[in-house]
Amino acid sequence: MRLDLTDMLYSLSFALDRIEGELLGVETGHGKRVAALSLIMGKEAGFEEEELRDFVGCCILHDNALTEFIHEELSKRPDLNKMIAEFSKGVNVDDITKNNRHSVIGERNIELMPFRTDVRNIILYHHENADGTGAMGKTEAETGLKSQMLHMADIVDMRYKLNTISKEEFDDLTDWVKSQSGKMFSKEAVDLFQKAIDYDKILYLQKEGDLALLNKELKTIVREYSDEEIHNIAGMFAGIVDYKSEFTRRHSLGVADKAEQMAHYYGFDPEKTTRYYFAGAMHDIGKLVVSNDILEKPGKLTAEEYTEMKNHSEATYYILSRIKEIPDIIEWASNHHEKLNGTGYSRGLKAEELSFEDRLMACIDIYQALTEKRPYKDGMSHEKTISIMTDMVEKGELDGNIVKDMDKAMGNQK
């Protein structure tokens, strides 16, 4: 499957930024701003283009494990609403930086990414101070330059509002960075920052945007990725979505697995099967922009909350639509709540507007949701699930032939 991985990461960073905004109160665009600052310093350091591309990818993904980290913390601190409220006020941000567990998980996660150069320890040590006072007690000699550069860019963007910073404030920023040489940041990273980051570049970021700055400084490239590599990419992001809520744990991966199974059942060619798996894994990426207050609400949603919940499929379309090489995947993933009679969301498409693949994904999503176990319910049996879906067929919502085929394909698993 052909894909511009860097361009894809830029697109998906919108969803990752929303997580950081919800949990840490960081302004939208944090990941791309951190990547932009790091990229400019990397060019000053003389990194080769391939090395820069992978470094930028790590910067975009530096906090990829936040949802999993929060999930782990819930086992110790189960009051989710209070926890998120504290994080968003900035009260407990140190819990993340000092604990460093999210860096360990994040380092493990990016082993799934098909980077072409050595990216080991960049994310693992991105909260380590040069003088060894960070979470893991590693000094600058032990962490490496790239990790130190990412650490600096991350802290600078959280400490200063780069989107609106004035010249006087920028001068204060540079003075502060210099004062941290050998303490919070390595001397080499500070020197690179002083040489590479001037106010003109910050003004360009403010006027043109972080994505424009990234595209100006680094050429992206479309490559052919193997089925295994695509599975790994999709699996990593599906895991981020699934960890967002305990209520839907493993839902995205379950949909992806069943999408692949049904693709085999219908005889899709290998390329299309991989693309369909990818669509299944990414179909709920829009849920990353829905607040946990709604995702985790045990009772019935209000009309306003239900509207926000429904917006996740539109958000999936928005996020994926920025990736140029996957127009078919965008439709298959974002139309999973559409109904044949036009009563679905978010576009209200009708039967004649929905492809076979769209209809199939809708059925797979419902089947997975009904059969999976959640904190508030046990998973339904195959027979009960097919019975409910058959009722939906009679109401004009689902494709009856697909439901019959899923009965055969899924029923044979018993």
N, C-alpha and C positions, 0 to 999 in steps of 0.2 A: 504494500500500500504506500502510495506516494504522499508525503507530508512535509510541510515546513515546520519542524518541531519548535523552533524558536518563536515563530509567529503564533503557533498554537499556545505556547506558554504565555505569551503576551495576552492572548485572548482569555485564557483561563485565569490569569492573575486578577481579573476583575472579581471573580468569585472568591479567590483567596483573600483579596483585600477586604471584602465584605465581612469575612470571618474576623479578621484582625480589627476591623472597625467595631464590630459587635463586642468582641472580648477585650480589646485593649484601648479602644477609643482613638485609634490611629486614623488619620485622614485617608480617604480613598485615594488609591494610586501608590500606596507605600511600596509595594513590591517592585513596581516599575521604576520608581524614583531611586530606590536602593540599587537596582540594577544599572540605572543610568550613571549614577555617581561611580559605582564600581567599574563600569565599562570604561569611563573616561580615565580613571586611574590606571586600569589595566593597559590601555593603549599607551599611556605615559611610561608604564613599566616595560613596554616592548613585547607584550604577549602576542603570539601568533593568532591569526583570525579564528582558527578552529578552537584554540584554547580560550579565546575571548567569548566565543559563542557558548561554549559549555559553562564558562564562569558566569555569564549572564543568566543562563538557565538555572544554575544553583542559586543565584541571587533572587530570582523570581520565586523559587521554591523554598527559600530559606526557612519559612515558617509553615511548611506544608503539613506538619504534624500537630498543629494546634488543636484540631478537633479530636484527635486520638488522645492527646495529652489531657484535654478537659474530660474526656470519657474516663480516663484512668483516675483523675482527681475526684470524680463523682463517687467512686467507691469509698473515698475517705470523707468527702464533703458533699452529701447528697442534695443539699438545697441549691438546685441549679439556678433558679431565678436570682437568689441572693448573690451567688457566686458571680454570675454574669454582670449584675449591677455593680459589684465591687470592682471587677476588672474594668468595666467601661468608665468608671470614675478614676481609674488609674491607681486605686488603692493597693491592689495586689499584683501589679505588673512584676514586681520582684519575685513573686512566686514562680514565674515562668523563667526569668533570666537566671535566678539563683539555683533553681531546681535543675534546669538544663535537660530534663527528661525529654522535652520536645525536640531538642537538638539531636539526641541519641536516636529517637524514633525517626526524625526527619532524615538523618544520615542513612538509616536502614532503608527508608522508602526510596531514596533516589538511586539505590542500587538497581532498581527496576528500570531506570531511565537509560536509553541507548546513547549516552554521551560517548564521544570518540576520544576524549583525552582523560587524563587522570584527575578526578574531582574528589578524591578521598580527603576527608577531614574538613573540607571547606564549611559544610553545614554543621558538622559535629562540634567544631570549636568556635562557632561564630559569636559566642557570648563570653569568650575568654579574654581577659585583660592581659596586656603586655607584661605586667609585673607579676603575673601569677595569682592575682586576687579574684579571678573569675570562678565560675561554678565548679570547674574541674581542676583548678589549681595549675593550669598549664601556662607556661610563659610564652613569649613571642617566638622564642627559638623552637618551641615544641609545636606550635600551632600552624605555622606557615604564613606566608605573605597574603595569599588570597583570603584566608580566613580572617586575617586581621583587617584587610580592606573591607570585607563584607561587614565585619563587626563595626567598623567606623561608620560606614554608610548607613547602617541600620540605626545606630545610636543618633547620628546627626539628623536623620529624617524624623525620628521620634521626638527629638529635643527641640528642633527648630521647624517652623512652618515654611518650607521651601517654596510653596506655591505663592506665598505673599511676602516673603522676607524682603526687607529693604536693604539698601547698601550698608547703612549703619549696622543693622542687625547681622548682615553677612560678615562684616568686619569683626563683630563680636564673636561670631561663630568661628572664624578662622583663628582668632586669638585663643578661644577656648580649646580648639583642637590642638593648637601648638602647646598649650599648657598641659595637655594630657600625654605628650610625647614621653614614651618610656613608662608611663603609668597605665592608663586605660588603653592607649593605642601604641603600636610599635613605632619607633622612630622612622623606619622606612615607609610605613603607611602614611604617617604624618607628612613626610617630605613629598610623597606622591600627591597627596591631597593639595598641598600648598602650590605645587607646580602645575597641577592639571585642572583644578577647580577654581575658576575665577567667577566674578559676578556676571560677566557676559553670558557664560553658560547657564547660570541660574536664571537670568532674564529670558534666555531662549526657552528654557524649560517652562517658565511661567507663561510666556506668550504663545508658544507652539504646542506645549504639552509634553508629557514624559515619553509617550510613544513616538512622537516626531523626533525627539532627541535620540532615542534608541535607534530608530531607523536611519537617522542621519549618520550616526557613528558606527553602525554595524550592518553589514549586508547579511540578510538571512538567505537560507538555501533550502530548496525542495529536494528531498532524498527519498529513496525507496527503502522502506523498513520491512523487516520480515514479519510474518504472522506472530511469532513469539514476541518480538519487540512491541508490536501494536497491542497485543494482549497485556503486556507489562505496563505500558503507558496507561491504557484504559483501566487496568486493575488498580493502579496507584490512585488515580483520581476517583474511581468508584469507591475506594476505601475511605478517602477524605469525606465524600458525601455521606457514606453510611455511618461514619463515626460522628457526624453532626448530631444525630439523634438516636438514642437508645431504642426509640419506637420503631425505627426502620433499619435496624442493624442487619447488614448483609443484603439489603433489598436490591441495591444496584447490581451487585455481583450475581445475585440470584437471577435477576432479569437478564443479565448478560449471558449467563450459562444457558438459560432456557432459550434465548434468542439464537444462540449457536446450535442448540439441539434441534430447534424447529427449522433452522436454515439447512441443516443436514437432512431433515425429514423431507423438505421440499426440493432438495437437490440443487441448492444454490452452489455456484462455483466457488472455489476456495477464496478468491479475492472478495467476492460479495459476502461470503460467510464471515470473513474477518471484519468487514465493514459493518455488518449487522451486529456482530458481537460488540464492536466499538460503540455503536449507537445505543445498545442496551445498557452498557456500562455507564454511558454519559447521559442517559435520559433524564436523570434527576439532578444534574449539576446545578440547575436553577434553585434547588432547595438550599444551597449555600447562602442565598440572599434572603431567606426567610428566617425570622428570628426564632430562637429556641423557645421563647415563651409560647409561640404558636405550635411549633413542631412537637413540643413536649406537653402540651395542655391535655390533662387527662379527661376533661369533660368536653361537652359540645362547644364547638367554636361559635363565636358571634358572627353576624353577617359580615362585619368588617374583617374579622380574622379569617373567615373562610375565603373572602376575596383575595386577601394577601396570600393565603395558601395556594389558591388557584393560579396566582401570578407566577408560580415557580416554573410552569411549562413555558410561559412567555419569556421568562428569564433564561431558560435553557436555550431557546431560540436565539435570544440576544447574544448570549455568550458564545455559542457555537458558530453563529453567522459570521463572526469575524475571521474564521478559519477558512481560507479560500479553497482548499482542495476537497472539501467534504459536503457539497450541496445535498447529496442524497442522504447522508448521515444526519444532517441538520433536520431534515423533514421527518425521518424515521424516529429520531429522538424526541423532538419537540411536539409531535402530534399524538403522543401516547394517551392523552386524555380526551381526544376527540371521539365523537359518537356518530354512527352512520345517519342518525336522524337529526343531526345538527345541534343536539343539546349538550355537547361536550364543550371543553374549553382548551386553550384560551381563544381560539380563532372561530369557533362555531362552525367548523367545516362539515359538509354533508358527504354522503356516500360517494357521489360522483367526483368529489374533490380529494378523496382519500385513496392512496395507492394500496395495493395488497400488503406491502410491507408496513404501511402505517396501521392498517387494520390488525395485522398480526401483532405488532408491538403493543397495541392497546390491549389485546387479549392476554398477551404474556404478562404485562404489568398487573392486570387484575388477578390473573392466576397466581402470580408470585405473592401479591399482597394478601390474598385470602389464605394461602397455604402456609405462609411463614408465621412463626411464633413471635409474638410481641409481648412486652411487659404486661399489657392489659388483656391479652387473649392468647389462647392456644391456636395453633394453625389448624385450618379446616382440612378435612379429608379430601382426597381427589374427587370422590363422588359428590360430596356436598358442594365443592367448588364448581364443578361442571354443571350441577343443577342450578346454581345461582347464575352462572354465565348463560345457561340456556334460557332462563327467564329474561335476561337482558337481550338475548337474541329476539325473543318474542315481542319485546318492547321496541324493537328496531334500533337498538344501540350497538350491537356487536354483529360481526359476520358469522352466520350460522355454520358455514362450511369450515371455517377456521376452528370454531369451537369443537366441532365434531372431530377434526383432525387432531386437535390438542388432547381430546379425550383418548384417542387411540395412542398417540405418541407418549403422553405423560402417564396414562394408565398402565402402559407396558413396563413402567419402571418398578412397579410393585413386585 
